[in-house]
């Protein structure tokens, strides 16, 4: 059973550019989550998918952010017109969906640095 | 080393001693709690979870205690090893609200 996989691990880009991250959840997990983590802080929830449906978005997710999970498997998180404040670790997690309150398993994240 | 009751941002522990990491959670409606370990450059790693209908749960070398009266959670690590050095986070979840809310982490350093 492979874990949650995220790509790329690191991304350095100039302010104003668009970036896209990919997350491959644990197979058979139908719930997928995106979190953001800044230095010294715990992860903060961004959005959540049940299969291909995006069911909840945090107010942290401005209109420059969009997430998709088109076939209910992998997910992408795109940030348009990046800003300095977007620099953070972007974490993806997945969990089983059969019952509520299942542990979320995290990938190792994509570290985004905005120049 | 232990920090009974109070959340501390850092904890220094002698190798072989037991560690206690504390966490105060905020929402009385939270009914599911998880402890994660995060090493530098990696994502949070699941350690152990507990539901609100329990007050204690044990895993391999770890025990989680839940006190719903004072909204307090603790993680006990037995015979702490150098590989236990990491940042530890508690996270809470409300039933049918799938997002996790993370507490302030505790950086554990194990002294040889």
Boltz contact constraints between the chains, C-beta under 6 A:
constraints:
  - contact:
      token1: [A, 42]
      token2: [B, 89]
      max_distance: 6.0
  - contact:
      token1: [A, 42]
      token2: [B, 102]
      max_distance: 6.0
  - contact:
      token1: [A, 42]
      token2: [B, 105]
      max_distance: 6.0
  - contact:
      token1: [A, 43]
      token2: [B, 102]
      max_distance: 6.0
  - contact:
      token1: [A, 45]
      token2: [B, 99]
      max_distance: 6.0
  - contact:
      token1: [A, 48]
      token2: [B, 98]
      max_distance: 6.0
  - contact:
      token1: [A, 91]
      token2: [B, 43]
      max_distance: 6.0
  - contact:
      token1: [A, 100]
      token2: [B, 96]
      max_distance: 6.0
  - contact:
      token1: [A, 101]
      token2: [B, 32]
      max_distance: 6.0
  - contact:
      token1: [A, 103]
      token2: [B, 34]
      max_distance: 6.0
  - contact:
      token1: [A, 103]
      token2: [B, 46]
      max_distance: 6.0
  - contact:
      token1: [A, 103]
      token2: [B, 49]
      max_distance: 6.0
  - contact:
      token1: [A, 105]
      token2: [B, 46]
      max_distance: 6.0
  - contact:
      token1: [A, 106]
      token2: [B, 43]
      max_distance: 6.0
  - contact:
      token1: [A, 106]
      token2: [B, 44]
      max_distance: 6.0
  - contact:
      token1: [A, 107]
      token2: [B, 43]
      max_distance: 6.0
  - contact:
      token1: [A, 108]
      token2: [B, 42]
      max_distance: 6.0
  - contact:
      token1: [A, 108]
      token2: [B, 43]
      max_distance: 6.0
  - contact:
      token1: [A, 109]
      token2: [B, 43]
      max_distance: 6.0
